[in-house]
Amino acid sequence: MEDSLIFLDAGFLAKLSKYFGNGKYIQFDIIKFSKNLAKKQNLFIKHIFYATAPPFQDTFPTKEERNRKLNYDKFKVRLSKISNLTFLEGRVQRLKLLDGQFNYSQKGVDTVLTMALSSSPGDFKEIKKYILVACDTDFSPVAEMLKSKGIEVILYSYYEKKRDNNFSRSHHLIDSCSKYIKLTKQDFDNSPLLKEDIKDEK
């Protein structure tokens, strides 16, 4: 089987796992998940690019914020030990709404993932198949650029035609990629995160 690279948007995957889990995040193993997606295309994974953002920390963090950051740091350390994985980070922005509540959003994650996509043809000259797991149309220009270089961009994503749905996005990203495969709950369930896989986090 041919080698490939996989690029994962962690924010999108978290949102989708919560959707499939009916409001509860599905715990899944990123490495197994990546390998399974590649296997469906008769591909091996040469390298994984995982883009995420650390949890928000106030100037004087609450206990909950500190605990989230502690768990995130343990998660980051575990993934950083994997030789064929690059951990990419953006940041989280907090905005106060009119009703006094806060809205949290990731910033810069798409940018670091796009940079990785753009530089990979030079870093991995022999790889001609990329797997992109994302849903944002911001990836459309880089997908089209990669195709112009003879690279096949395989998109794993999730779209629905219903309006005002979290996954009712523009079709532009699908059109920009070489192939589109719709993610399913089974893709998460087939990649369970086992207790022994995270024993070093405790």
PyMOL commands that set and color helices and strands:
alter all, ss='L'
color gray80, all
select helices_A, chain A and resi 10-20+30-40+63-80+109-123+137-148+172-176+185-189+195-201
alter helices_A, ss='H'
color red, helices_A
select strands_A, chain A and resi 2-9+43-52+85-89+91-96+102-107+129-133+152-157+179-182
alter strands_A, ss='S'
color yellow, strands_A
deselect
rebuild
show_as cartoon
